[in-house]
């Protein structure tokens, strides 16, 4: 039937072509990687025996659908026609057709199934799955057809976009200006390819804090004729989600944004694109409280105004029962605040029990009792859950991170047994305490892999949502998050650098993919040490203080940023002309802007430190800070006004962009007075700081129960325990003197939020149990998430000589970044 067999199972992206049945599991896995990473493996330019020719000699295959199929199938089919025309410049013709259809909704495909012309295996009834195969003479007058068959409406759409991607159209072709390369001929290798079901049932994003860029851009540039955000913007977003095999959106909901459902065209459009709509933890029952609750905020009170609140929710249930939605249950205050009304914890719990029962009764009366429902124990609601709040068994529990990429709670055995399962709400962007990070996307893909992979392993597989802010410039992080959600095992099995290389090859330039991946690795490593939005070393409300870095240490950091910037500059001339806008958006702007932000901050700090002791050097540093500030202004102006012909005007701003939410925004940098003539100065020796003794994960001998987590931390990887970690050891020789040993771990959480992290370090036969208390919201937590590190000092110093260090035990979730050694301070020296 197409010359292939399907490897059935949980993760059927693994494909066994005929003649390859003897492949080992490892070889099959590598083949799956090749199929996913390199479209050339099954769509190529030169015809081979058995291929299906889609384009040749200015002719391209007809794309055929059934009018009885779902609306999203027609949308995806038209996008495929457009993509084929863009890539080949050809017109429909020839003897080959592409048939796209959903089982049970495409008469021609169903007839082939009945006649056993094609074998669909377990496709029928599967969730969001599809297969791609070929058949000769499927109907009179058609010599050959490439079939894209979906188990349901999204599965079919995903199949059409999978072929688009294979011929060279990136999911980011519009959102990141990734111009498809011209290909005059397209031939599909013989074989049957099956995709799905996805690892996570509902996978999507949350547009949030959109007043930063998304709404200003839409209102002034993309769709000035409609109140933002409207159908023109959401149509582009829905297309992207389908191309990334996502299926869920929490829409933008800030005060300046028109509520999603204020324009009925938005919900109707989501239904046509088969996008499931939900709402954030603070917006129950698909309501946008900031924009839709018109009574006083104090009236949003279920104790004193239950009938008014019920009418408010019931109206939305009545209007949207016909749509595929996920209903958020519970209640908080207006705009991410605590619930109004009940005063005590017991009263709040009892009130919330009553609210959830009433909300479910509304869904029952509307005839949709089985509609997916979700409850998020977020902020103060988590306390109610721990105090005994009973959530119905079929409701999904949505576990949040701490807003900085570290998941606070992982399902226990009882929670894993619940029919509704668990999900994760994860932040790639955040507006809130202790400091926001809204400007550049700096969360390493490796942290996403570690945290979301751990959540998946512990049963959080029902819903994954990432807060992506304005979406741009979080393209890579969004792509990686959704790739994990679609196929968690295959995605996390690939080293991060290999994933980023493939992503760079697809979206920028194959010939430059490796150096781009190296640049982005350094970008994430340097900004993990301190995000650009966190370039102040005191908490809001505290007395200002400088960074803990000496001038020499800061200069060493800036040298790394300068080397990264030089690598970007060196690559620019090697990027194809039609991909240079994409290169700027995806690489140049975030890399060079983060470097300039660091240069501005540390040069201004050096000016202040040197002002009273070396005025000429201080003035030179001040001039450097101003040049960096000018660089940021020029880069951002280019993003908004020059790239893609001004397409992104209004999208980009530099942190802090305005004076709102000052209690958790970066303090605007204070630069020295401008236009002060620089004095002649004797060149200052820029001596790098002497390297301190250090053990990184690579220094430890491999041991059962431990693994190296690549792409994460200041040193390129972390040491992570598996379920039963054994001892893992390293040795170090310390110079003369007394040395303080400090174990650096990432600020992750134990399986249960509130439990401490524990590990035991043995040095020369002496055990040192180490404990890291984890209390979300306290000062230690705030400092840890800004540093991306918890430092655990040992109680006794070490003397000169060779020492053997062994990690003997660690809680799940402990990620060891390094063991540092610094000169011990004699207590007598402090007097």
N, C-alpha and C positions, 0 to 999 in steps of 0.2 A: 504493500500500500504506500509507501513513501520510502521504503528501504531503511527502516529503523525500528528499534525496540525501545520501549520506555522502561527506565528504572523506576519502579513505583516506590513510594515511601513518603516519609514526612517532608523531605526536602528534595523534590523531584526536579530541581534545576540540573541535576546530574543526568547526563544523556549518554546512552550507550548506542553507538551506531552499529549496524550490522557488520560483522567481521571483527568486532572489538569486544565480544562477549567475555573474553578471557582477561580483560583488564582487571587489575587489582583494585580494591577500594581506593587506595591512594591515587592510582592513575586516573580513575574515574573522577575523583575530586579535582585533580589538576586539570582534567579536560573541562570540567564545569567552570573552573576559574577562567580558562582560556575563552570559553564561549561568552562568559559574562564580560570579560575585560577587553576582548578584541573581536569586534564584529567581523573582521576579515576572515575569521575562522569559519563562518558560515554564509557570509555575503561577500563575494569577491568580484574582481573586475574581469578575470579571464574565465571563459567557460571550461568546465570540466565534465567528465562523463556523468550523466544522470542529473546535472544541474537543472534548475528551473530558471529560465531567463526572464528577468523582470524588465530589463531595459537594454536596448541594443539598436544601433542605427537610427537614432532620433525617435525611436518608438518605445513607449513604456506601457506596461500592462494596465488594462482596465481594472479599476477597483469596483467590485460589485457587492451590493448589500440587498437585503430584503426590506421593502417598505414597512413590513409588519414588525421589524425588529425595534429595539429600544432607541430612544432619541440619541443617547450617548454613542451608540454604534454609528449612526449617521454622522455625528460630529467627528468622531475619530477617523472614520473612513474619508471624510472630506479633508481632514488634516493630513492624512496619508497621501491623498492625491496631490495636495499642495506640496508636500515634502518631496514626493517623487519628481514633480515638475521642477522644483527648485534645484534638486541635486542633479538631475539628468538633462534639464532643458528640453526634454522630449515631450511628445504628445501621445495620447492613448492610441494604441494600435498593436498589431501583431496577434499571435495565436494564444498568448498566455493571459489569463485573468487572475486577479486576486479576489478570492471570495472571503468575505468577513461576515461572521454570523454567530448568533447565540443559539445553543441547543434549544430546540422547541420554538424558536422564533424565526428560523430561516428554513423555508420549505425545501430549497435545493440541497442544503447541507443535511437536513434531517433525512431526505430521501437517500443520500449516499450512505448514511449510517444504517438505515433500514436495509439497504441492499448489500451491506457489509463491504462496501467499497473502501471504507476507512474504518480503522479501529480506534475508538475513543477511550478505551480502558475505563478508568474510574472517573472520567471527567464529569459525567452526569451527576449533579447534586453537589459537586465540590464547590468550595468557597473561592471565588475570584481566581479561577484557574483558566488556563488556555493552552491550546496546542497549535503548533504550526507544522503542516505537512503538505504533501502534494499528491495529486491524483491525475492520471491521464484520462482524457476524454470524459470529463465529468458530466457533460451534457452535449447535445448535438451542436456542432459548430464551434466548440471550444476544445482546442487541442490539449491544453493542459491548464491546471489551476493550482495556485498556491492557496491553501486553505488556512484561515485563521479562525479557530473555533473556540468560543468561550463558554464556560459553564454557566455564567450569569452575565449581566450587562456590563459590569466593570471588568470581568475577566476578558470579555471580547474587546473592549476598548483598550485594555492593557496590551492585548496581542497586536492590535494595529500600531500602537505607539512603540512596541518592541521592535517591529519591523522598521519603523521610522528611525529609531535609534541605530539599528543595525546598518542602515544605508548611510548613516553619517549625520543625522539630525539630533543634536544634543537636546535633552530636556530643557536646557537653559538657553536655547537658541534665541528666544525673545528677551528673557529676563537678564541675560548677561551678554547679549549681542554676539553669540557664537555662530558666526556665519558658516553654513554647511559648505563643505568642499565639493567641488564639481566632480561628478563621476559619470562618464558617458555610458558605461556598461555596468549592469548589476546582475549577478547570477547567484542564486541561492543554492547552497550545497544540498544534496539529497539527504533525506533523513527526517525522522519525526522528532520534534522538539516539544517537550512539555514543560510548562512553567506553573508554579503554584502547587498547593495553596500557600499563602503567606505565613510567615512565622507568627505574626501578630495580627489579630483579626481586624482591628480598627487602627489606622495609622495616619497621623496628620500633624498639622501645625496650628499654632495660635498666633494671630497677628495682634501685637500688643504694643503699647506706648507708641502708637502710630503717629502721634502728633510730632514726633521727631522728624520723619521724612516722608512716610508713605502717603499721608493725607495731604500735606503741602504739595507734594509732587503730583498727586492725582488731581488736586483742585486747580493747580496752575498750569500744568503741562499735559498730563496724559488725557484727562477727561474734564476740561474746565466747564463743559456744558451740562454736567450732572453733579448733583450734590454728593460729595465723597462720603463713603466709598460706594460706588454704584456698579451697575452691571458691566460697564466697559472694563473696569478694573478687575472685578471678580471673574469675568470670563477668562482673562489672561491667567489669573491665579488658578482657576479650576483646571485649565489646560495643563499648567505646570504640574499640578498635583497628580493628574492622570499619567503624565509622562514619567513621573517618579514613582508610579504605582502606589500612591497614597489614596486615601478614600475619605478623609475626615478633615473638617475645618471648624475651628473656633474663630468666629469673625472678630474684626476690630471693634472695640467697645469703649473707647475713651470719650470724654465729654464733647470734644469738637467733632467727632465722627457721627455721621448719620447712623442710627441703629440699623443693623442689617435688614431687619424685617419691616423697617419703616417704608421701604420700597418693596412692594410685593414681587416686583420683577426679579429681585435678588434670590428669593426662595425658589421661584419657578425656574430660574436659571440653574441653581444648584441641583434641582431635580433632573433637569435635562442633561446635565453633566454627570449625574449619578453620584454626586458628592454628598456624603452624609454630613449634616450640620449638627453641631453641638454648641455648647456655651461653657464659659469658664466656671471655675469653682464658685465664683462670686455672683454668677448670673443664672439662678435656677429657672427651670422650665422655659428655656429658650428666650428669656427676657433680657433686655439690656437695661438694667436699672438706672444707669446714669442718664440715658436718653429717653427712656420710656416711662419711668415712674414720675408722674407730674405733680403728685401731691407732696406735701412737705416730707422730708426724709424721716422725721420722727413718726410719721404715719405708717411707715413700712415696718409695722409692728404687729406680730401675730397674736400678741396677748390682748391688745386693745382694739385692733382693727382687722381681725381675721376675715370678715366678709369682704372688705375692700381688697385685701391681698389676694383672696381666693378668686374674685372676679378678674383681677389683673392676670393671674396665671391661667384661668379657665379660657379667657379670650384667645390666648396663644395656642392652647391645646386644641380648641375648636378649629382654628385657622390652619394648623399645621399637622393635624393627625394624618393627613393623606401623604405627607412627605416622610422620607426615610431620615430619621433623626435619632440622636442620642440625648435623652432627657436628663439634665442635671437636677438632682434632688437636693433638698435641704434649704437652708436660708442663712444668709449673712446680711450685713448692713449694706447700704448704698455704697458702691465703689470700693470694694475690697476692705470693708470695715466690719467690726464685730456686730453680731445680731443685737437689734434693739429690743428692749422689753424685759425679758426675765433677768433677775438680778443675781441669783445664785447658780452655782454649777448644776445642782439638781434640777432647778427650775428650767434652766436652758436645755438640759438633756430631755426633760419631759416635754418641753415645748417642741423640740426638734423631732421627737418621736411622733407627736401629733401632726406636725407639718408633713413629714414624709408619708404618713398614712393617708392624709388628705390628698397629697399630690398623686399618689398611686391610684387613689379612687377616681381622680379626674381622668387619668389615662384609661382606666378600666371602663368608665362611662363613655369615653370616646371610641371604644372598640379596639384599643391598642395596648392591652395589658402586657403583651410580650415585647413591646418596644424596648430596645436597650436603654437601661437607666444606669446612672453613675453617681457615686457619692465620693467627694474628695475630702479626706480628713486633713485640712490645710489650716495652718496657723492655729487659732483658738479652737477650731472644730476638732482638731486632733485630741485635745484634752477631753472633750465630750466623748469621743469614741473610746478613749482609754478608761473613762469613768463608767462605761457600761452601755453606751448608746447602742441599741440593737438595729442593725441595718438588715433589711430583708435579704434572704440568701441569694436571690437572683439578681441583686444589684451589684454592679462592679464597684470595687473599692479602688479608687484612683490615688496612688501614693505619690506625694510630691517630693521633689528634691528640696534642698535648703535655699533655693534660688541661685546657687552658685555652682550647680552641677554635681552635688553630692547627695545621693538619695537617702532620705531620712529613715525609711522603714522598708523592710522587705517582708513579703508575706510569710507567716508562720504556717505550721501544718494545718491548723484549723482554717485559716484564711485561704490556703491553697485548695481546700476541699469545698469551698463555696461554689455554688452553681454559677454565680455571676463573675467569678474570677477576679483578677486584679489588673490594674493598669498603672501607668506612670505618667505624671506631669513633670516635664523636664525643662529647665531654663537654658537657653543659649543667649539670652538677653534679659536684662532685669533693671527695673526702676524701683529702688527701695534701699533699705538700710542693710549694711552700714554705708556702702557706697554703690551707686549704680554702675552698670556697664552697658551702655546703649550704642556706642559709636562703632567700634570695630569688633568683629567677631573673632575672639581669641581662645575660645574653649577648644582644647586639642581634641581631634577625633579619637585619640587613644583614651581620653577620659570618658567620652561618650561610650566607647566600646566597653570599658571596664564596668561602668555603672549600669548601663542598660543590659549588658550581657549578664551581669550578676542578677539583676532584676528578673530577666527572662528565665535564668536557671532556677530561680526560686518561685516561678509560677506566674509572674506578671506578664501575661500574654494576650490580654483581651483588648486593651487600649493603650497606645502610646501617643502622646501629644508633646511636641516641642514648642516652647515659646521662642519664636524666631524674631521678635521685634518687628522691624520693617521688612524683613526678608533679606534685603540687601544691606550690608555686604556679608550675609551669613550663608552664601550659596554652598560652600564646601561642607560646612557643619550640617546644614539642612539635608544635603544629599546623603551624607554619611549616616545620619540618624535614620532616614527613611530606607536606606539600603539595608541597614541592620534589621529594621522592622519587617522588611520584605523577606529577607533570608539571613537570619542571624548567624547561623553556623558558617555558611560560606563566607559571609562578609568579615566576621571577626577572625576567621582562620587566616585571612590574608594579612601580611604585615602592613602596617599603616603606610609606609613609604610606597609599597606596591599599589595600594588602593589609590593614593594621591597621584602616583605616576599615571595610572590608567585614566583618572579623572582629568589630569592635565593634558594627556594625549587627546582625549575626546574634546575638551573644551578650549584648548589653546593650540598646542603644536606637538605632534608625536615626537619629532626630532629633539624637542627641548623638554620632554616630559621629566626626564631624570633630574636635570638641574633645577627645574621648577619645584619638584618634590623636595629637593634638598633645601631650597629657599624656604618653602612653607614649613618644613620640619624645624628649621632654625627660628622662623617666625613664631611658631607655637611654643617652642622651648623658651625663648627669651620673654615672651609676653605672659607665659605661665608664671614666671618669676614675679612679674608685676604687670597687671593689665594696664593699658594706657589710661583707662578710666579710673584707675586706682593710684595714680601717681601723686599721692600724698601719704605720709606715713603716720598720720594721727586720725582719730575718728572724728566725725562731725561733732562739734560742741566741745571738743577738747582743745587745750592750748596747742598752738601750732608748734611743731618740732621738725627738724630736718630728717632726712633719710638716715638709716644706719650705715650707709655706704660711705667710706672715705672718698676723697677726690680721686685717688688712684683706682679704687674699686669701681667707682662710677665710670671713670675713663675706660676701664677694661670692658665694662658693659657696653658703653657707647661704641667701642671699637668693634664689638661683635655686630651691633646694629649697622655700623658703617660698612662692614664687609658684606653683610646681607644686601644692603642698598646697592653696593657696587656690583654685586652679582646680578641684581635686577637690571641695572643700567647696561651691563654687558650683554644681557639676553635680548634687549629690546629690538636691536637691529636684525636679530635672527628670527623674530616672530613674523609669520606671514602678514601682509598688510591688512587682510580682511579679518584677522584675529587680534589686532592690536588694541581695539577697544575692549575686547574680552580680557586681554592680558592686563590692561590698566585696571579694570574693575575687579578682577579676581586676584591679582598679584601685586601690581605696582602700587595702587593706592593703599591697601592695608599695610603692606610691608614698609613703604617709604614713609607713610604717615605715622606709623607707630615709632619708627626710628626718629622722625622729627619731633614727635611728642616727648620722647625720652631725652633727646638732645636739648630741647627747650627747658625741660624741668631741671636736669642735672647741671646744665650750664648756668642757669639762673641761681641754682643752689650754690655752685662753686663761686659765683660772683659774690654772693653774700658772705660766704666763709672767708674769702680772700680779701674782702674790701678793706679791712683794717690792717692787714699785714702785707699785702702786695697789690697795691692799687693798679699798676699797669696790667698785671695778670687778671685782676678782677674785671677791668674794663674790657679786656679781650673776651673773657667768658660772657660778659653781658652782650657783646656784639654777636657772639655765636648764638645766644638764646634768641635774639631778635631775628637772625637769619633763619633759624629753625621755625620761628613763628611765621615768618614770611613764606617759608616753604609750605607749611600747613595751609595757609590761606590760598596760595597758588594751586596746590594740589586739589583742594576742595572746589575752587572755582573751576578748574579744568573738569572735574567730575560732573559738576552741575551744568556747565555751559558749553563744553567742547566735545566731550565724549558722545559718540553716536549722534552727532549733530544737535546736541542739546536735549536729547531724549530724557535725560535724568535730572533736568532742572528742578531743584527743590528737594531732591532725595537725600543729599548728604550734608551733614553739619559736623562740627568738631566739638567734642566734649569739653566743657559743658556748653550746650547750645543756647541756653536761655537761663532765666532766673527762676524758673519754676522748681518746685520740689527741692528747695535748697537744703533741707535738713538731711538729705542723703544724696547730694550731688557733690562732685569734686569742686573744691574751692578754686575759682579761676586763678590761673598762674599769675604771680606777680613778677613782672619782668623789670629789670633795671631801667632807669630813665633812658629813653632813646636819644640818639644823636649826640652822645657825649664822645668827644674825640678820644680815640684810643691812644694811650701813652706808649711810648717806646718801652718795650719790656724785654728783659733777658729771657730767652726761651726757657721755659720751665721743663725740667726733666720729667717726662711722663713715664716714670718707672712703674711697671705693672706690680701689683701686690704679690708678694711671695706666695707660691702655692702652699696651702695648708694640707697636712695629711688628710686623706679622704679615702673611704671605701665606698664604691658604687656597686650596684647590683652585679655588674659584670665581674667584679673581683671575687664573688662568692662561687665556690665550686658547685656544679649542678648537684641537686639532691632531690630525692623523691618527695613529692608534696609541695614543691615550690616551682614557680615559673617566672620567666622574665616577661614583663609587660612592656613591649616596645613602644616608642613614640611618646613617652610620658615622663614628666619630671624634668628637673634642671639638667640631668645628666644623660638624657636620652632613653632611659627605661627605668622601671621600678621592679622590685622583688615582691611577688605576691604569693601568699600561701594558698594551696588548694585545700580540699576537705580534711586531709590528715597530714599536715606538714611534719616532716622529720627534721633532723638537725641539718643546717646548711652553714658552712664555715668559710672563713677567710682569715688571712694573717696580714699583719701590718707591723712595720718597724718604725718606731717613733724616734725622732731626734732627741738630743739631750734636753732635759727639762721635765716639767710636769704638764700633763695634757688632760684637758677636759673632753670627754667623749660625749657626743650628742647624736641620738638617733633621730633622723628626720623622716616623718611619715606624712602622707597626704591626709587632709582633713576629711576622710571618709567617715562612715558610720558603721557601728555594729549592726547586726541584722535588725535589732529593735532600737528605735530612736530613744535616747536617754541612757542606754547602756554605755559604759566606757569601752574604749579600745585597749586591748592588752596584748603584750608580747613580752617574751623573756629573752634577754641577751646574756650569754655566758661568756665571760672573759677569763681566760687562764683558769678555768674550772670554777669560777665564782659566778653564781646566778644573780642577775639583776632584773627582777620583775619590773616592768614599766607599764604605767597606766596613763591613758589620756582621757580624762573626763570629756563628755560631749554634751553640752547643754546649748541647744540652738537658741541664738539670740543674745547670749551673754557676751561679755567683752572678749573672752578667750576665743569664742567661736568667731567673732567679728574679725579679730586679728588673723586668725587662721585662714579664713576664706580670702582675705586680701593678700596674704602671703602665699596661699596655696601650700601651706606647710604647718605641721605641728612639730615643734622641737622638744625632744625628750632627753634632757641631760642626765647622765649617770651621776649617782651621789658621790662617788669617790674618783679622784684623779688617777691617771695612769703615769707610770714612770717611763723613762727612756727604755728602748729595747724592743724586742719582737714579741708580739702578743697574738694569741689566737682567739678570734671572736666567733661565736656560734649563735645563730638564731635558732632556738629550740622549740618555741611555741608562739603562735600568733592567732588572734581571733580572725574569723573570716572577714574580709574587707580591709584588713591592714595592708597598706601599700607602702613598702619601705623605699624611700628615695635615696638615702645615703646615710653613712655614719661619718660625722665630721669630728675632727680633732683640732682644738684650739688651745693656746697656752692657758694653763690654769692660773687663776688669780689667787695669789696668797692673801688670805684674809687679813694678815698683818699689814699688807700693803694698803689696805683700805682705811687705815687709821693714821 
